[in-house]
């Protein structure tokens, strides 16, 4: 009686196991050097089984990104939509969330893969740009525009300023992915300092935000 549920659970777990194996290999070997045969072997399935769930190596990578990044972006969007407090508090919460998200090893691996392989694989680069990067930038820009509209932030270009918020955080994470932990790039020191600069730059009437 218990054998069928066990087999069912195993079947349902296969996509997640394949994605976990794929991310590990893409990050370690590189996207170009990893074959679907390699992913199948690492996941303990046949190559034919992979094709039951994913049409290609690129589609496997896209599924990995959607599984890991999309729910986090959705949570940020829900926070923005329902927030009732000050924009400084909202941006502070978002910055904390970005810090935590970028610190997730899987997110760091995805960033590393995209930046290292984008030139050779424009399909996955375009996918990441449109579904993840631009979506994240628009979320931050919405918060900045909210602050401008409420008189809490000085007038500025929200989308351009959003890049100043996000890109240094991503670069800090990428440096750690490439070179490993270093005192000079310690996120515990960098991130608070970075955010202080952001708040000072956005402050209305050039007041220092404590």
N, C-alpha and C positions, 0 to 999 in steps of 0.2 A: 504493500500500500504506500510506503514512503519513498519507493524508488522513483516513481513518476514525478513528484514534486522536486526531487533532487535533480533529475535530468532537466526539468523545466527551469529551475534556478540557474543551472549551468548554461543553458541556452541563452537566457536573458542576460547573463553576465558577459557573454562573449564580446559584444561591441565595446564595453568598457575595458575589457582585458586587451583587446586589439588596440584601442586608442592609447592605453597606458604604454604598451610595448612600442607603438609607433612614436610616441613623444620621446621616449627614452632613446630610441635609436636615431631619430631625426636630430636630437640635441647632441648626442655623442658622436655620431658619424657624419652628420650633415644630411640634409634632405636629398641632395643629388646622389650621394653614395649609398643610400639606403634603398634596398629593393623590397617589394612587397613580400617576396619569399623570406627575407630576413625578419620582417615583422611577423609573418605567420609562424616562423620557427620560435621566435621569442614569446609569442602569445600561446604557443602550444596548440595551434590549429593548422589546417591546410590552407594553401593559397586560395583554393576554391571557396573556403568558408569566408575569407575576407571579402570576396566579391559578392557574397550574399548581403553584405551590409554597406560596402563602399565600392563605388564604381572605379576608382583609381587612387593612386597615391595622393594626388592633390585633394581629392574629395575626403580622404581619410584625414589629412591635415586640417581641412576646413571643419570637419566634424569635431576634431580635437579642440580647435579654437572656440567653436560655438559652445561646446560642453563646458569649457573652463572659464571663458571670458564673458559670454553673453549673460548668464545669470547675474554676474557681478555688476554689469552695466545696467541691467534691469533694476537691480536693487538701488543703484544710485539714482536712476530716473524716478523711481517711486519716492525716494527721499526728497528730491527736489520738488516734485509735484505736490506733496502734502505738507511741506515745511511751513511753519507759522512764525518762527523766530526771526532774529536779525540775519542779514546776509553774511555778516562776519562769522556768526556762529555756524551758518550753513556751510560756508567755504571752509571753515576750520574742520567741520565734520567730514567734508569731502576730502580735504587734504589728508586727514588721518586715514580715511578709507583707501585713498590712492597709495599711501605709504604701505598699508597692510597688503593691498592687492599686489602691488609690484614686488613685495617681499616674498610672495608665494613662489616656491621653486618652479612650479609648472608655468607660471606667467613669465618668469625670467627666461625659461627655456624657449617659450614661444617667441619672445622678443628677439632673443639671440638668433633663432632660426630665420625669422622674417628678415632681419637686417643683414644677415650673412648670405641669404639665398635669393633675395629679392631681384637682383640683377639678372639672374638666370631663370627665374620662374615668375614672370610678370603676372601670371594668373593668381598665384597665392598672394603676391604682393598687393595686387588690386583688391582682392577679397579682404585682406586684413585692413587695408586703408579705408575701404568703404564701410565695412560692417563693424570694425572695432575702433580704429584710430579716429576717424572723422566723427563717429558717434560719441566717443569720449570727449573730443574737443568741443562738440556742440553742447554737451552737458555742462562743461565748465563755463562755456560762453553764456549759457542761460543764467547761471548763477551770477556772473559778472554783470550781465544786463539787468538782472533783478536789483543788484546793488546800486547801479547807476540810476535806475528808475525811482528808487526809494531815497535817493540822495545820500546813500551811505558810501558810495564809491565815486571817485572823480570820473568825468567823461573820458572814455577811451574806446578803442576798437575791441569789442569783446572777444572775437575769434582770434585775433592776433595776440591779445593778452592771455588767452587760454593756453596758447602755445608756450608762453613764458612760465605758466604754472606746471604744465605736464612734461614738457620735453626734458628739463633738467632732471626730473625724477627718473624718467626712463633711461637717460644717459648714465646716471649714477648706478642704476641696476645693471645696465649692460656692461659697464666697466668691471663690476664685481663678477659677472658671468664670464667675462673674458680672462681677467687677471686673478680672480679669486679675492677674498677679503683683504683689504689693506687699510691701515689706520687713516690714510689720507682720504679715503672714500667712505669712511664709516657712516652709514645712513643715520645712525643715532645722533651724529653731530651735524651732518649735512642737512637733513630734512627740516629740523626746527629753524635753522639759519635761513634756509631757502624760503620757508613760509613767512618768516619775519620780513624778508625783503618784499615778498608779494603783498603782504598787508600794508606795509609802508608805502609801496608804490601805488596801491589802489585807494588809499585813504583820502576821503574828501577833505578839502581845505588844507591839505598837506599836514594834517595833524598826525602825530605819532600814536599808533594804536598800541596800547599796553596789553 
